[in-house]
């Protein structure tokens, strides 16, 4: 129970950091005070740091889709799925709410101006379709989950694993950040959405990202069956 409590605190803090820095950077992009590269680095580095800091406590998953994919791949005990997801979503929402306090709002508490969406991930329907956005988020999450599984969760790449994972997020933001926000993470979408009240196309992210992660988890079981150690053993579960 003590190990679980520590793991949940780690997942909450790690996810909070991702949404606080990643979502905050995305909000700055909408004002022209930061560029897409800045948002890409902020999101990628936030995840890499979370893994470096909390990897030995909880795995540093900080993503409900990655949590599901890890469980499907046999790298996370089923009993941890719901608690992890709850902690991750809570961390994302709290970070979103704090961003709401930081950025401009009027006397009624309504967010105004270019910061209004607080870094919410939205489909840019001027450049792609909902189907296109779904495919991008699904494929991006598939590659993110594959990177997590074949590096950190396979005891490969050593201290470079967090960087490989973070860079996978960064290149996704560089490519389709302007099309979908490159969420790859339900918590990254839910946090700013709850804080800003912007739920446009949210279903795309809540469905596409788990689908991509689960597909990667299933493929992993086929490709590396019997060759790896469950992450639960690494964190002392």
C-alpha positions as CSV (number, residue, x, y, z in Angstrom):
1,X,0.0,0.0,0.0
2,X,2.9,2.4,0.8
3,X,4.5,1.7,-2.5
4,X,1.2,2.4,-4.3
5,X,0.7,5.7,-2.5
6,X,4.2,6.8,-3.4
7,X,3.6,5.7,-7.0
8,X,0.3,7.7,-7.2
9,X,1.9,10.8,-5.8
10,X,4.7,10.4,-8.4
11,X,2.2,10.1,-11.2
12,X,0.2,13.1,-10.0
13,X,3.3,15.3,-9.8
14,X,4.7,14.1,-13.1
15,X,1.5,14.6,-15.0
16,X,1.0,18.0,-13.3
17,X,4.5,19.0,-14.6
18,X,3.7,17.9,-18.1
19,X,0.4,19.8,-18.4
20,X,1.8,22.9,-16.5
21,X,4.9,23.3,-18.6
22,X,3.6,21.7,-21.8
23,X,0.1,23.3,-21.7
24,X,1.6,26.6,-20.6
25,X,4.0,26.6,-23.5
26,X,1.2,25.8,-25.9
27,X,-0.8,28.7,-24.5
28,X,2.1,31.0,-25.2
29,X,2.3,29.8,-28.8
30,X,-1.2,31.0,-29.4
31,X,0.0,34.6,-28.5
32,X,3.0,34.5,-30.7
33,X,5.3,34.8,-27.7
34,X,6.6,31.3,-28.3
35,X,6.9,29.0,-31.3
36,X,6.0,25.4,-32.1
37,X,9.6,24.4,-31.4
38,X,9.3,25.8,-27.9
39,X,6.2,23.9,-27.2
40,X,7.8,20.7,-28.6
41,X,10.8,21.0,-26.3
42,X,8.6,21.9,-23.3
43,X,6.4,18.9,-23.7
44,X,9.2,16.5,-24.5
45,X,11.5,17.7,-21.7
46,X,8.7,17.6,-19.2
47,X,8.0,14.0,-19.9
48,X,11.8,13.1,-19.9
49,X,12.3,14.8,-16.6
50,X,9.3,13.0,-15.1
51,X,10.8,9.7,-16.1
52,X,14.2,10.6,-14.8
53,X,12.8,11.7,-11.4
54,X,9.9,9.2,-10.9
55,X,10.8,6.2,-13.1
56,X,12.0,4.1,-10.2
57,X,8.9,4.9,-8.1
58,X,6.0,4.6,-10.5
59,X,7.5,4.1,-13.9
60,X,7.0,7.8,-14.8
61,X,4.1,7.0,-17.1
62,X,2.2,10.3,-16.7
63,X,-0.3,9.3,-19.4
64,X,-3.5,7.3,-19.1
65,X,-3.0,5.9,-22.7
66,X,0.5,4.8,-21.8
67,X,-0.8,3.2,-18.6
68,X,-3.3,1.1,-20.6
69,X,-0.7,0.2,-23.2
70,X,1.8,-0.9,-20.5
71,X,-0.9,-3.1,-18.9
72,X,-1.7,-4.7,-22.2
73,X,2.0,-5.4,-22.8
74,X,2.2,-7.0,-19.4
75,X,4.4,-4.3,-17.9
76,X,2.0,-3.0,-15.4
77,X,-0.2,-4.9,-12.9
78,X,-3.9,-4.6,-13.7
79,X,-4.6,-3.4,-10.2
80,X,-2.6,-0.2,-10.9
81,X,-4.5,0.8,-14.0
82,X,-7.4,2.7,-12.5
83,X,-5.5,4.3,-9.6
84,X,-2.7,5.5,-12.0
85,X,-5.2,6.9,-14.5
86,X,-7.1,8.7,-11.7
87,X,-3.9,10.3,-10.4
88,X,-2.8,11.3,-13.9
89,X,-6.1,12.9,-14.8
90,X,-6.2,14.7,-11.4
91,X,-2.7,16.0,-11.9
92,X,-3.7,17.3,-15.4
93,X,-6.8,19.0,-14.1
94,X,-5.0,20.7,-11.2
95,X,-2.3,21.9,-13.5
96,X,-4.9,23.3,-15.9
97,X,-6.7,25.1,-13.1
98,X,-3.5,26.7,-12.0
99,X,-2.7,27.8,-15.5
100,X,-6.2,29.4,-15.4
101,X,-5.2,31.4,-12.3
102,X,-2.0,32.5,-13.9
103,X,-3.3,33.6,-17.3
104,X,-5.7,36.5,-17.8
105,X,-9.3,36.4,-16.8
106,X,-12.0,39.0,-16.2
107,X,-13.9,39.9,-13.0
108,X,-16.3,37.0,-13.4
109,X,-13.5,34.5,-13.7
110,X,-14.1,33.9,-17.4
111,X,-10.8,33.4,-19.4
112,X,-10.4,36.0,-22.0
113,X,-7.9,36.9,-24.8
114,X,-5.4,34.6,-26.5
115,X,-4.9,32.5,-23.4
116,X,-8.5,31.5,-23.2
117,X,-8.0,27.8,-24.2
118,X,-5.0,27.4,-21.7
119,X,-3.2,25.2,-24.2
120,X,-6.2,23.0,-25.0
121,X,-5.6,20.5,-27.7
122,X,-7.9,21.1,-30.7
123,X,-8.2,19.8,-34.2
124,X,-7.3,22.5,-36.8
125,X,-10.2,21.8,-39.2
126,X,-8.7,24.3,-41.6
127,X,-5.8,22.1,-42.2
128,X,-7.1,18.6,-41.6
129,X,-10.3,16.6,-40.8
130,X,-11.5,15.0,-37.7
131,X,-10.5,11.6,-39.2
132,X,-7.1,13.0,-40.1
133,X,-6.7,14.3,-36.5
134,X,-7.8,10.9,-35.2
135,X,-5.2,9.1,-37.3
136,X,-2.4,11.5,-36.3
137,X,-3.1,11.1,-32.6
138,X,-3.4,7.3,-32.9
139,X,-0.2,6.9,-34.9
140,X,1.7,9.4,-32.7
141,X,0.7,7.5,-29.5
142,X,1.5,4.2,-31.1
143,X,5.1,5.4,-31.7
144,X,5.3,6.9,-28.2
145,X,4.1,3.7,-26.6
146,X,6.5,1.6,-28.7
147,X,9.4,3.8,-27.7
148,X,8.4,3.5,-24.0
149,X,8.1,-0.3,-24.2
150,X,11.3,-0.9,-26.3
151,X,13.5,1.3,-24.2
152,X,12.6,2.1,-20.6
153,X,10.3,-0.9,-20.0
154,X,12.7,-3.4,-21.7
155,X,15.7,-2.2,-19.7
156,X,17.3,-1.0,-22.9
157,X,18.9,2.4,-23.7
158,X,19.8,3.0,-20.0
159,X,19.7,6.7,-19.0
160,X,19.0,7.6,-22.6
161,X,15.5,6.1,-22.5
162,X,13.8,9.1,-21.0
163,X,15.4,11.3,-23.7
164,X,14.2,8.9,-26.5
165,X,10.7,9.1,-25.1
166,X,10.8,12.8,-24.7
167,X,12.1,13.3,-28.2
168,X,9.3,11.1,-29.6
169,X,6.9,13.6,-28.1
170,X,8.9,16.6,-29.4
171,X,9.0,15.4,-33.0
172,X,5.3,14.7,-32.8
173,X,4.6,18.3,-31.7
174,X,6.9,19.6,-34.4
175,X,5.0,17.7,-37.1
176,X,1.4,17.9,-36.1
177,X,1.3,20.2,-33.1
178,X,-0.3,22.8,-35.5
179,X,-2.9,20.2,-36.6
180,X,-4.1,18.5,-33.4
181,X,-1.9,19.9,-30.6
182,X,-0.1,16.6,-30.6
183,X,-1.6,15.5,-27.3
184,X,-0.8,11.8,-27.3
185,X,-2.1,11.8,-23.8
186,X,-5.7,12.0,-22.5
187,X,-4.5,13.9,-19.4
188,X,-2.8,16.5,-21.6
189,X,-6.2,17.0,-23.3
190,X,-8.5,16.8,-20.2
191,X,-6.6,19.2,-17.9
192,X,-6.8,22.3,-20.1
193,X,-10.3,21.3,-21.3
194,X,-11.7,21.2,-17.8
195,X,-10.0,24.4,-16.8
196,X,-11.0,26.4,-19.9
197,X,-14.3,24.8,-20.7
198,X,-13.1,24.0,-24.2
199,X,-14.2,20.4,-25.0
200,X,-14.2,20.7,-28.8
201,X,-13.4,17.4,-30.4
202,X,-12.3,15.9,-27.1
203,X,-13.6,12.5,-28.0
204,X,-10.9,12.2,-30.7
205,X,-8.2,12.4,-28.1
206,X,-9.9,10.1,-25.6
207,X,-10.4,7.4,-28.2
208,X,-7.4,7.7,-30.6
209,X,-4.6,7.8,-28.0
210,X,-5.7,4.6,-26.1
211,X,-6.2,2.8,-29.4
212,X,-2.7,3.7,-30.5
213,X,-1.2,2.7,-27.2
214,X,-3.1,-0.6,-26.9
215,X,-2.1,-1.5,-30.5
216,X,1.6,-0.9,-29.6
217,X,1.2,-3.0,-26.4
218,X,-0.3,-5.9,-28.3
219,X,2.5,-5.8,-31.0
220,X,5.1,-5.6,-28.2
221,X,3.8,-8.9,-26.7
222,X,4.3,-10.6,-30.1
223,X,7.7,-9.1,-30.8
224,X,9.3,-9.5,-27.3
225,X,7.4,-12.2,-25.6
226,X,9.4,-13.7,-22.7
227,X,12.4,-11.3,-23.2
228,X,11.7,-8.6,-20.7
229,X,11.0,-7.8,-17.0
230,X,7.7,-6.2,-16.0
231,X,8.0,-2.6,-14.9
232,X,6.2,-3.6,-11.7
233,X,9.3,-5.5,-10.6
234,X,11.5,-2.4,-11.4
235,X,9.4,-0.2,-9.1
236,X,9.1,-2.8,-6.3
237,X,5.3,-3.5,-6.7
